[in-house]
Amino acid sequence: MVSVSIGSIFKRKDGRYFIYLPKNLVEDTSFPFPIKSPVKVKVRFIPGEKRLIVEE
């Protein structure tokens, strides 16, 4: 089971930002989002804390 992995956030030349999630994390059977097509998610952070929260 893979519940922790290393991803990255990067900015494209067109100014958009992307979060990369490693394949082994997303394809794990316990991953909380079914990814059969694009999934809209809510991404937020708490000021002063170094973490993102991703919710369906």
C-alpha distance matrix in Angstrom:
0.0 3.8 6.3 9.1 11.0 14.7 16.7 20.5 23.4 26.5 29.9 31.4 35.0 35.8 34.8 31.6 28.4 24.9 21.4 19.1 15.4 13.6 12.8 9.2 8.6 10.9 10.0 6.4 7.7 7.5 9.5 12.8 15.3 16.1 17.3 20.0 22.7 23.3 22.2 24.4 22.9 24.6 24.0 25.7 26.1 27.9 30.9 30.6 26.9 24.8 22.0 21.7 20.8 19.7 20.5 21.2
3.8 0.0 3.8 5.7 7.2 10.9 13.0 16.7 19.7 22.8 26.3 27.8 31.5 32.4 31.2 28.2 24.9 21.5 17.9 15.6 12.0 10.2 10.2 6.9 5.6 8.7 8.9 6.1 8.8 8.2 8.5 12.0 14.1 15.5 16.1 19.1 21.4 21.5 20.4 22.4 20.7 22.3 21.2 22.9 23.2 25.2 27.9 27.7 23.9 21.5 18.8 18.6 18.1 17.2 18.6 19.5
6.3 3.8 0.0 3.8 6.8 10.4 12.3 15.8 18.4 21.8 25.2 27.1 30.9 31.5 30.0 26.9 23.5 20.3 16.6 15.1 11.5 10.9 11.8 9.3 6.4 9.2 10.6 7.9 10.0 7.9 7.6 10.2 12.9 15.1 16.1 19.5 21.3 20.9 19.2 20.7 18.5 19.6 18.4 19.8 19.9 21.7 24.5 24.3 20.6 18.5 15.6 15.4 14.8 14.2 15.7 17.2
9.1 5.7 3.8 0.0 3.8 7.1 9.6 13.0 15.9 19.3 22.9 25.1 28.8 29.8 28.1 25.3 21.7 18.8 15.0 13.5 10.4 9.8 11.7 9.7 7.1 10.4 12.4 10.6 13.3 11.5 10.5 12.9 15.1 17.5 17.8 21.4 22.7 21.9 20.4 21.5 19.1 19.9 18.0 19.1 18.6 20.4 22.8 22.3 18.5 16.0 13.6 14.0 14.3 14.4 16.6 18.6
11.0 7.2 6.8 3.8 0.0 3.8 6.5 10.2 13.5 16.6 20.3 22.3 25.9 27.2 25.7 23.1 19.6 16.5 12.9 10.8 8.1 6.9 9.5 8.2 6.4 9.8 12.0 11.2 14.6 13.6 12.0 14.6 16.0 18.0 17.5 20.9 22.0 21.0 20.0 21.3 19.2 20.2 18.2 19.5 19.1 21.3 23.3 22.8 19.3 16.3 14.2 14.4 15.3 15.1 17.8 19.5
14.7 10.9 10.4 7.1 3.8 0.0 3.8 6.9 10.5 13.4 17.2 19.3 22.8 24.4 22.9 20.6 17.0 14.3 11.0 9.0 7.6 7.0 10.5 10.3 9.0 11.7 14.3 14.3 17.8 16.9 14.8 17.0 17.8 19.9 18.9 22.2 22.7 21.2 20.5 21.4 19.4 20.2 17.6 18.8 18.2 20.5 22.0 21.4 18.2 14.8 13.2 13.6 15.4 15.4 18.6 20.5
16.7 13.0 12.3 9.6 6.5 3.8 0.0 3.8 7.2 10.1 13.8 15.8 19.4 20.8 19.3 16.9 13.4 10.5 7.3 5.3 5.0 5.9 9.7 10.8 9.4 11.0 14.0 14.9 18.3 17.5 14.7 16.5 16.6 18.6 17.1 20.2 20.1 18.3 17.9 18.6 16.9 17.8 15.3 16.9 16.8 19.6 21.0 20.9 18.1 14.6 12.8 12.3 14.2 13.7 17.0 18.7
20.5 16.7 15.8 13.0 10.2 6.9 3.8 0.0 3.8 6.5 10.2 12.6 16.1 17.6 16.0 13.9 10.4 8.2 5.8 5.2 7.2 8.9 12.5 14.3 13.0 13.9 17.1 18.3 21.6 20.8 17.7 19.0 18.7 20.7 18.9 21.8 21.1 18.8 18.6 18.7 17.0 17.6 14.7 16.1 15.9 18.8 19.7 19.7 17.4 13.8 12.6 12.0 14.6 14.3 17.8 19.6
23.4 19.7 18.4 15.9 13.5 10.5 7.2 3.8 0.0 3.8 7.1 10.0 13.5 14.7 12.6 10.6 6.9 5.6 4.5 6.2 9.2 11.8 15.0 17.2 15.6 15.9 19.3 20.8 23.7 22.8 19.4 20.1 19.2 21.4 19.4 22.3 21.0 18.1 17.8 17.3 15.7 15.8 12.9 14.2 14.2 17.3 17.9 18.4 16.6 13.3 12.2 11.1 13.9 13.7 17.1 18.9
26.5 22.8 21.8 19.3 16.6 13.4 10.1 6.5 3.8 0.0 3.8 6.6 9.9 11.5 9.8 8.5 5.6 5.5 6.7 8.1 11.7 13.9 16.9 19.5 18.4 18.4 21.6 23.5 26.5 25.9 22.4 23.1 21.9 23.7 21.3 23.6 21.9 19.1 19.3 18.8 17.8 18.0 15.3 16.7 16.9 20.0 20.1 20.8 19.5 16.3 15.6 14.5 17.2 16.8 20.0 21.4
29.9 26.3 25.2 22.9 20.3 17.2 13.8 10.2 7.1 3.8 0.0 3.8 6.7 8.0 6.1 5.7 4.4 6.4 9.1 11.0 14.7 17.2 19.8 22.7 21.7 21.2 24.3 26.5 29.3 28.8 25.1 25.5 23.9 25.5 22.9 25.0 22.8 19.7 20.2 19.2 18.6 18.8 16.3 17.7 18.2 21.2 21.0 22.1 21.3 18.5 18.0 16.6 19.1 18.6 21.6 22.7
31.4 27.8 27.1 25.1 22.3 19.3 15.8 12.6 10.0 6.6 3.8 0.0 3.8 5.4 5.4 5.5 6.2 7.7 11.0 12.2 16.0 18.1 20.2 23.5 22.9 22.0 24.8 27.4 30.2 30.1 26.4 26.9 24.9 26.0 23.0 24.5 22.1 19.2 20.4 19.7 19.8 20.5 18.6 20.4 21.3 24.6 24.5 25.7 24.9 22.1 21.4 19.7 21.9 20.8 23.5 24.1
35.0 31.5 30.9 28.8 25.9 22.8 19.4 16.1 13.5 9.9 6.7 3.8 0.0 3.8 5.4 7.5 9.4 11.4 14.8 15.9 19.7 21.7 23.7 27.0 26.5 25.7 28.4 31.0 33.8 33.8 30.1 30.6 28.4 29.4 26.3 27.5 24.9 22.0 23.5 22.7 23.1 23.6 21.8 23.4 24.3 27.4 27.0 28.2 27.8 25.0 24.7 23.0 25.3 24.3 26.9 27.4
35.8 32.4 31.5 29.8 27.2 24.4 20.8 17.6 14.7 11.5 8.0 5.4 3.8 0.0 3.8 5.7 8.9 11.3 15.0 16.8 20.4 22.8 24.5 28.0 27.2 25.9 28.6 31.4 33.9 33.8 30.0 30.0 27.6 28.5 25.4 26.4 23.4 20.4 21.8 20.7 21.4 21.9 20.6 22.4 23.7 26.9 26.7 28.4 28.1 25.7 25.0 22.9 24.8 23.5 25.7 25.9
34.8 31.2 30.0 28.1 25.7 22.9 19.3 16.0 12.6 9.8 6.1 5.4 5.4 3.8 0.0 3.8 6.6 9.9 13.4 15.8 19.4 22.2 24.3 27.5 26.3 25.2 28.3 30.7 33.2 32.7 28.9 28.7 26.5 27.9 25.2 26.7 23.8 20.5 21.2 19.7 19.8 19.7 18.0 19.3 20.4 23.4 23.0 24.7 24.6 22.4 21.9 20.0 22.0 21.2 23.6 24.2
31.6 28.2 26.9 25.3 23.1 20.6 16.9 13.9 10.6 8.5 5.7 5.5 7.5 5.7 3.8 0.0 3.8 6.7 10.4 12.9 16.3 19.3 21.3 24.5 23.2 21.8 24.9 27.3 29.6 29.1 25.3 25.0 22.8 24.1 21.5 23.1 20.2 16.8 17.5 16.0 16.1 16.4 14.9 16.7 18.2 21.5 21.7 23.6 23.0 20.8 19.7 17.4 19.1 17.9 20.1 20.6
28.4 24.9 23.5 21.7 19.6 17.0 13.4 10.4 6.9 5.6 4.4 6.2 9.4 8.9 6.6 3.8 0.0 3.8 7.0 9.9 13.2 16.4 18.7 21.7 20.1 19.1 22.5 24.6 27.0 26.2 22.5 22.4 20.6 22.3 19.9 22.0 19.6 16.2 16.4 15.1 14.5 14.6 12.5 14.2 15.4 18.8 19.2 20.8 19.9 17.4 16.2 14.0 16.0 15.1 17.7 18.7
24.9 21.5 20.3 18.8 16.5 14.3 10.5 8.2 5.6 5.5 6.4 7.7 11.4 11.3 9.9 6.7 3.8 0.0 3.8 6.3 9.6 12.7 15.0 18.0 16.5 15.4 18.7 20.9 23.4 22.9 19.1 19.4 17.5 19.1 16.6 18.9 16.9 13.7 14.0 13.4 12.9 13.7 11.8 14.2 15.6 19.2 20.1 21.6 20.0 17.2 15.5 13.1 14.8 13.3 16.0 16.8
21.4 17.9 16.6 15.0 12.9 11.0 7.3 5.8 4.5 6.7 9.1 11.0 14.8 15.0 13.4 10.4 7.0 3.8 0.0 3.8 6.5 9.9 12.5 15.0 13.2 12.6 16.1 17.8 20.5 19.7 16.0 16.5 15.2 17.2 15.1 17.9 16.6 13.7 13.4 13.2 11.9 12.8 10.6 12.9 14.0 17.5 18.9 20.1 17.9 15.0 12.9 10.6 12.3 10.9 14.0 15.1
19.1 15.6 15.1 13.5 10.8 9.0 5.3 5.2 6.2 8.1 11.0 12.2 15.9 16.8 15.8 12.9 9.9 6.3 3.8 0.0 3.8 6.5 9.1 11.9 10.7 10.4 13.5 15.5 18.5 18.3 14.8 16.1 15.0 16.5 14.1 16.8 16.1 13.9 14.1 14.9 14.0 15.5 13.6 16.1 17.1 20.5 22.0 22.7 20.3 17.0 14.9 13.1 14.5 12.9 15.8 16.6
15.4 12.0 11.5 10.4 8.1 7.6 5.0 7.2 9.2 11.7 14.7 16.0 19.7 20.4 19.4 16.3 13.2 9.6 6.5 3.8 0.0 3.8 6.5 8.6 7.0 6.9 10.2 11.8 14.9 14.6 11.3 13.0 12.3 13.9 12.1 15.2 15.2 13.7 13.4 14.8 13.6 15.4 13.9 16.4 17.4 20.6 22.7 23.3 20.4 17.3 14.7 13.0 13.7 11.9 14.5 15.3
13.6 10.2 10.9 9.8 6.9 7.0 5.9 8.9 11.8 13.9 17.2 18.1 21.7 22.8 22.2 19.3 16.4 12.7 9.9 6.5 3.8 0.0 3.8 5.6 5.5 6.6 8.8 10.4 13.9 14.3 11.7 14.3 14.0 15.0 13.2 16.0 16.7 15.9 16.1 17.9 17.0 19.0 17.5 20.0 20.7 23.7 25.7 26.0 22.9 19.7 17.2 16.1 16.8 15.2 17.5 18.2
12.8 10.2 11.8 11.7 9.5 10.5 9.7 12.5 15.0 16.9 19.8 20.2 23.7 24.5 24.3 21.3 18.7 15.0 12.5 9.1 6.5 3.8 0.0 3.8 5.4 5.3 5.9 8.5 11.9 13.2 10.9 13.9 13.2 13.3 11.3 13.6 14.9 14.9 15.6 18.1 17.8 20.3 19.5 22.3 23.5 26.6 28.8 29.3 26.1 23.1 20.4 18.9 19.1 16.9 18.6 18.5
9.2 6.9 9.3 9.7 8.2 10.3 10.8 14.3 17.2 19.5 22.7 23.5 27.0 28.0 27.5 24.5 21.7 18.0 15.0 11.9 8.6 5.6 3.8 0.0 3.8 5.7 5.3 6.1 9.9 11.2 9.8 13.4 13.7 14.0 13.0 15.5 17.4 17.7 17.8 20.3 19.6 21.9 21.1 23.5 24.4 27.1 29.5 29.7 26.3 23.4 20.7 19.6 19.6 17.8 19.4 19.6
8.6 5.6 6.4 7.1 6.4 9.0 9.4 13.0 15.6 18.4 21.7 22.9 26.5 27.2 26.3 23.2 20.1 16.5 13.2 10.7 7.0 5.5 5.4 3.8 0.0 3.8 5.6 5.5 9.0 9.0 7.0 10.3 11.1 12.3 11.8 15.0 16.6 16.5 15.8 17.9 16.7 18.7 17.8 20.1 20.9 23.6 26.2 26.5 23.0 20.3 17.4 16.3 16.0 14.3 15.9 16.5
10.9 8.7 9.2 10.4 9.8 11.7 11.0 13.9 15.9 18.4 21.2 22.0 25.7 25.9 25.2 21.8 19.1 15.4 12.6 10.4 6.9 6.6 5.3 5.7 3.8 0.0 3.8 5.6 8.2 8.7 5.8 8.6 8.2 8.9 8.0 11.2 12.9 12.9 12.4 14.9 14.2 16.9 16.6 19.4 20.9 23.9 26.7 27.5 24.2 21.7 18.4 16.5 15.8 13.3 14.3 14.1
10.0 8.9 10.6 12.4 12.0 14.3 14.0 17.1 19.3 21.6 24.3 24.8 28.4 28.6 28.3 24.9 22.5 18.7 16.1 13.5 10.2 8.8 5.9 5.3 5.6 3.8 0.0 3.8 6.3 8.4 6.9 10.2 9.9 9.2 8.6 10.9 13.4 14.5 14.4 17.5 17.3 20.1 20.2 23.1 24.6 27.5 30.4 31.1 27.7 25.2 22.0 20.3 19.3 16.7 17.3 16.6
6.4 6.1 7.9 10.6 11.2 14.3 14.9 18.3 20.8 23.5 26.5 27.4 31.0 31.4 30.7 27.3 24.6 20.9 17.8 15.5 11.8 10.4 8.5 6.1 5.5 5.6 3.8 0.0 3.8 5.5 5.5 9.2 10.3 10.4 11.1 13.6 16.4 17.3 16.5 19.3 18.4 20.9 20.8 23.3 24.5 27.1 30.1 30.5 27.0 24.7 21.5 20.1 19.0 16.9 17.3 17.1
7.7 8.8 10.0 13.3 14.6 17.8 18.3 21.6 23.7 26.5 29.3 30.2 33.8 33.9 33.2 29.6 27.0 23.4 20.5 18.5 14.9 13.9 11.9 9.9 9.0 8.2 6.3 3.8 0.0 3.8 5.6 8.4 9.8 9.4 11.2 13.3 16.5 17.8 16.8 19.6 18.9 21.5 22.0 24.5 25.9 28.3 31.6 32.3 28.7 26.8 23.4 21.9 20.1 17.8 17.5 16.8
7.5 8.2 7.9 11.5 13.6 16.9 17.5 20.8 22.8 25.9 28.8 30.1 33.8 33.8 32.7 29.1 26.2 22.9 19.7 18.3 14.6 14.3 13.2 11.2 9.0 8.7 8.4 5.5 3.8 0.0 3.8 6.1 8.8 9.8 12.1 14.9 17.6 18.3 16.5 18.7 17.4 19.4 19.8 21.9 23.2 25.3 28.7 29.3 25.7 24.2 20.7 19.3 17.3 15.4 15.0 14.9
9.5 8.5 7.6 10.5 12.0 14.8 14.7 17.7 19.4 22.4 25.1 26.4 30.1 30.0 28.9 25.3 22.5 19.1 16.0 14.8 11.3 11.7 10.9 9.8 7.0 5.8 6.9 5.5 5.6 3.8 0.0 3.8 5.8 7.6 9.3 12.7 14.8 15.0 13.2 15.3 14.0 16.1 16.4 18.8 20.3 22.8 26.1 27.0 23.5 21.8 18.2 16.4 14.5 12.2 12.1 12.0
12.8 12.0 10.2 12.9 14.6 17.0 16.5 19.0 20.1 23.1 25.5 26.9 30.6 30.0 28.7 25.0 22.4 19.4 16.5 16.1 13.0 14.3 13.9 13.4 10.3 8.6 10.2 9.2 8.4 6.1 3.8 0.0 3.8 6.8 9.4 12.7 14.4 14.2 11.6 13.2 11.6 13.6 14.5 16.9 18.8 21.2 24.7 26.0 22.7 21.5 17.7 15.5 12.9 10.3 9.2 8.8
15.3 14.1 12.9 15.1 16.0 17.8 16.6 18.7 19.2 21.9 23.9 24.9 28.4 27.6 26.5 22.8 20.6 17.5 15.2 15.0 12.3 14.0 13.2 13.7 11.1 8.2 9.9 10.3 9.8 8.8 5.8 3.8 0.0 3.8 6.0 9.3 10.7 10.4 8.0 10.1 9.5 12.3 13.7 16.7 19.2 22.0 25.4 27.0 24.0 22.6 18.9 16.0 13.6 10.3 9.0 7.3
16.1 15.5 15.1 17.5 18.0 19.9 18.6 20.7 21.4 23.7 25.5 26.0 29.4 28.5 27.9 24.1 22.3 19.1 17.2 16.5 13.9 15.0 13.3 14.0 12.3 8.9 9.2 10.4 9.4 9.8 7.6 6.8 3.8 0.0 3.8 6.2 8.4 9.6 8.2 11.3 11.8 15.1 16.8 20.1 22.7 25.7 29.0 30.7 27.7 26.1 22.4 19.6 17.3 13.8 12.4 10.0
17.3 16.1 16.1 17.8 17.5 18.9 17.1 18.9 19.4 21.3 22.9 23.0 26.3 25.4 25.2 21.5 19.9 16.6 15.1 14.1 12.1 13.2 11.3 13.0 11.8 8.0 8.6 11.1 11.2 12.1 9.3 9.4 6.0 3.8 0.0 3.8 5.5 6.8 6.8 10.4 11.6 15.2 16.6 20.2 22.9 26.1 29.1 30.9 28.0 26.1 22.5 19.6 17.9 14.3 13.6 11.3
20.0 19.1 19.5 21.4 20.9 22.2 20.2 21.8 22.3 23.6 25.0 24.5 27.5 26.4 26.7 23.1 22.0 18.9 17.9 16.8 15.2 16.0 13.6 15.5 15.0 11.2 10.9 13.6 13.3 14.9 12.7 12.7 9.3 6.2 3.8 0.0 3.8 7.0 8.3 12.1 14.1 17.9 19.7 23.3 26.2 29.5 32.5 34.4 31.6 29.7 26.2 23.1 21.4 17.7 16.7 14.0
22.7 21.4 21.3 22.7 22.0 22.7 20.1 21.1 21.0 21.9 22.8 22.1 24.9 23.4 23.8 20.2 19.6 16.9 16.6 16.1 15.2 16.7 14.9 17.4 16.6 12.9 13.4 16.4 16.5 17.6 14.8 14.4 10.7 8.4 5.5 3.8 0.0 3.8 6.3 9.8 12.6 16.3 18.2 22.0 25.0 28.5 31.2 33.4 31.0 29.0 25.7 22.4 20.9 17.1 16.3 13.4
23.3 21.5 20.9 21.9 21.0 21.2 18.3 18.8 18.1 19.1 19.7 19.2 22.0 20.4 20.5 16.8 16.2 13.7 13.7 13.9 13.7 15.9 14.9 17.7 16.5 12.9 14.5 17.3 17.8 18.3 15.0 14.2 10.4 9.6 6.8 7.0 3.8 0.0 3.8 6.6 9.5 13.2 14.9 18.7 21.9 25.4 28.0 30.2 28.0 26.2 23.0 19.5 18.2 14.5 14.0 11.4
22.2 20.4 19.2 20.4 20.0 20.5 17.9 18.6 17.8 19.3 20.2 20.4 23.5 21.8 21.2 17.5 16.4 14.0 13.4 14.1 13.4 16.1 15.6 17.8 15.8 12.4 14.4 16.5 16.8 16.5 13.2 11.6 8.0 8.2 6.8 8.3 6.3 3.8 0.0 3.8 6.2 10.0 12.2 15.9 19.2 22.6 25.4 27.7 25.5 24.0 20.6 17.0 15.2 11.4 10.4 7.6
24.4 22.4 20.7 21.5 21.3 21.4 18.6 18.7 17.3 18.8 19.2 19.7 22.7 20.7 19.7 16.0 15.1 13.4 13.2 14.9 14.8 17.9 18.1 20.3 17.9 14.9 17.5 19.3 19.6 18.7 15.3 13.2 10.1 11.3 10.4 12.1 9.8 6.6 3.8 0.0 3.8 7.0 9.7 13.2 16.8 20.1 22.8 25.5 23.6 22.5 19.2 15.5 13.6 10.1 8.9 6.6
22.9 20.7 18.5 19.1 19.2 19.4 16.9 17.0 15.7 17.8 18.6 19.8 23.1 21.4 19.8 16.1 14.5 12.9 11.9 14.0 13.6 17.0 17.8 19.6 16.7 14.2 17.3 18.4 18.9 17.4 14.0 11.6 9.5 11.8 11.6 14.1 12.6 9.5 6.2 3.8 0.0 3.8 6.3 9.8 13.3 16.6 19.4 22.0 20.0 19.1 15.7 12.0 9.9 6.5 5.5 4.5
24.6 22.3 19.6 19.9 20.2 20.2 17.8 17.6 15.8 18.0 18.8 20.5 23.6 21.9 19.7 16.4 14.6 13.7 12.8 15.5 15.4 19.0 20.3 21.9 18.7 16.9 20.1 20.9 21.5 19.4 16.1 13.6 12.3 15.1 15.2 17.9 16.3 13.2 10.0 7.0 3.8 0.0 3.8 6.6 10.3 13.4 16.2 19.1 17.4 17.0 13.8 10.1 8.0 5.7 5.1 6.1
24.0 21.2 18.4 18.0 18.2 17.6 15.3 14.7 12.9 15.3 16.3 18.6 21.8 20.6 18.0 14.9 12.5 11.8 10.6 13.6 13.9 17.5 19.5 21.1 17.8 16.6 20.2 20.8 22.0 19.8 16.4 14.5 13.7 16.8 16.6 19.7 18.2 14.9 12.2 9.7 6.3 3.8 0.0 3.8 7.1 10.6 13.2 15.8 14.1 13.4 10.4 6.7 5.6 4.6 6.5 8.8
25.7 22.9 19.8 19.1 19.5 18.8 16.9 16.1 14.2 16.7 17.7 20.4 23.4 22.4 19.3 16.7 14.2 14.2 12.9 16.1 16.4 20.0 22.3 23.5 20.1 19.4 23.1 23.3 24.5 21.9 18.8 16.9 16.7 20.1 20.2 23.3 22.0 18.7 15.9 13.2 9.8 6.6 3.8 0.0 3.8 7.0 9.6 12.5 11.1 11.2 8.8 5.8 5.3 6.7 8.6 11.6
26.1 23.2 19.9 18.6 19.1 18.2 16.8 15.9 14.2 16.9 18.2 21.3 24.3 23.7 20.4 18.2 15.4 15.6 14.0 17.1 17.4 20.7 23.5 24.4 20.9 20.9 24.6 24.5 25.9 23.2 20.3 18.8 19.2 22.7 22.9 26.2 25.0 21.9 19.2 16.8 13.3 10.3 7.1 3.8 0.0 3.8 6.3 8.8 7.4 7.9 6.3 4.8 6.0 8.9 11.3 14.7
27.9 25.2 21.7 20.4 21.3 20.5 19.6 18.8 17.3 20.0 21.2 24.6 27.4 26.9 23.4 21.5 18.8 19.2 17.5 20.5 20.6 23.7 26.6 27.1 23.6 23.9 27.5 27.1 28.3 25.3 22.8 21.2 22.0 25.7 26.1 29.5 28.5 25.4 22.6 20.1 16.6 13.4 10.6 7.0 3.8 0.0 3.8 6.3 5.6 7.9 7.5 7.7 8.5 11.9 13.9 17.4
30.9 27.9 24.5 22.8 23.3 22.0 21.0 19.7 17.9 20.1 21.0 24.5 27.0 26.7 23.0 21.7 19.2 20.1 18.9 22.0 22.7 25.7 28.8 29.5 26.2 26.7 30.4 30.1 31.6 28.7 26.1 24.7 25.4 29.0 29.1 32.5 31.2 28.0 25.4 22.8 19.4 16.2 13.2 9.6 6.3 3.8 0.0 3.8 5.6 8.1 9.2 10.1 11.8 15.1 17.4 20.8
30.6 27.7 24.3 22.3 22.8 21.4 20.9 19.7 18.4 20.8 22.1 25.7 28.2 28.4 24.7 23.6 20.8 21.6 20.1 22.7 23.3 26.0 29.3 29.7 26.5 27.5 31.1 30.5 32.3 29.3 27.0 26.0 27.0 30.7 30.9 34.4 33.4 30.2 27.7 25.5 22.0 19.1 15.8 12.5 8.8 6.3 3.8 0.0 3.8 6.7 9.1 11.3 13.5 17.1 19.7 23.3
26.9 23.9 20.6 18.5 19.3 18.2 18.1 17.4 16.6 19.5 21.3 24.9 27.8 28.1 24.6 23.0 19.9 20.0 17.9 20.3 20.4 22.9 26.1 26.3 23.0 24.2 27.7 27.0 28.7 25.7 23.5 22.7 24.0 27.7 28.0 31.6 31.0 28.0 25.5 23.6 20.0 17.4 14.1 11.1 7.4 5.6 5.6 3.8 0.0 3.8 5.8 8.6 10.8 14.5 17.2 20.9
24.8 21.5 18.5 16.0 16.3 14.8 14.6 13.8 13.3 16.3 18.5 22.1 25.0 25.7 22.4 20.8 17.4 17.2 15.0 17.0 17.3 19.7 23.1 23.4 20.3 21.7 25.2 24.7 26.8 24.2 21.8 21.5 22.6 26.1 26.1 29.7 29.0 26.2 24.0 22.5 19.1 17.0 13.4 11.2 7.9 7.9 8.1 6.7 3.8 0.0 3.8 7.1 10.2 13.5 16.8 20.3
22.0 18.8 15.6 13.6 14.2 13.2 12.8 12.6 12.2 15.6 18.0 21.4 24.7 25.0 21.9 19.7 16.2 15.5 12.9 14.9 14.7 17.2 20.4 20.7 17.4 18.4 22.0 21.5 23.4 20.7 18.2 17.7 18.9 22.4 22.5 26.2 25.7 23.0 20.6 19.2 15.7 13.8 10.4 8.8 6.3 7.5 9.2 9.1 5.8 3.8 0.0 3.8 6.7 9.9 13.2 16.7
21.7 18.6 15.4 14.0 14.4 13.6 12.3 12.0 11.1 14.5 16.6 19.7 23.0 22.9 20.0 17.4 14.0 13.1 10.6 13.1 13.0 16.1 18.9 19.6 16.3 16.5 20.3 20.1 21.9 19.3 16.4 15.5 16.0 19.6 19.6 23.1 22.4 19.5 17.0 15.5 12.0 10.1 6.7 5.8 4.8 7.7 10.1 11.3 8.6 7.1 3.8 0.0 3.8 6.4 9.9 13.3
20.8 18.1 14.8 14.3 15.3 15.4 14.2 14.6 13.9 17.2 19.1 21.9 25.3 24.8 22.0 19.1 16.0 14.8 12.3 14.5 13.7 16.8 19.1 19.6 16.0 15.8 19.3 19.0 20.1 17.3 14.5 12.9 13.6 17.3 17.9 21.4 20.9 18.2 15.2 13.6 9.9 8.0 5.6 5.3 6.0 8.5 11.8 13.5 10.8 10.2 6.7 3.8 0.0 3.8 6.6 10.2
19.7 17.2 14.2 14.4 15.1 15.4 13.7 14.3 13.7 16.8 18.6 20.8 24.3 23.5 21.2 17.9 15.1 13.3 10.9 12.9 11.9 15.2 16.9 17.8 14.3 13.3 16.7 16.9 17.8 15.4 12.2 10.3 10.3 13.8 14.3 17.7 17.1 14.5 11.4 10.1 6.5 5.7 4.6 6.7 8.9 11.9 15.1 17.1 14.5 13.5 9.9 6.4 3.8 0.0 3.8 6.9
20.5 18.6 15.7 16.6 17.8 18.6 17.0 17.8 17.1 20.0 21.6 23.5 26.9 25.7 23.6 20.1 17.7 16.0 14.0 15.8 14.5 17.5 18.6 19.4 15.9 14.3 17.3 17.3 17.5 15.0 12.1 9.2 9.0 12.4 13.6 16.7 16.3 14.0 10.4 8.9 5.5 5.1 6.5 8.6 11.3 13.9 17.4 19.7 17.2 16.8 13.2 9.9 6.6 3.8 0.0 3.8
21.2 19.5 17.2 18.6 19.5 20.5 18.7 19.6 18.9 21.4 22.7 24.1 27.4 25.9 24.2 20.6 18.7 16.8 15.1 16.6 15.3 18.2 18.5 19.6 16.5 14.1 16.6 17.1 16.8 14.9 12.0 8.8 7.3 10.0 11.3 14.0 13.4 11.4 7.6 6.6 4.5 6.1 8.8 11.6 14.7 17.4 20.8 23.3 20.9 20.3 16.7 13.3 10.2 6.9 3.8 0.0
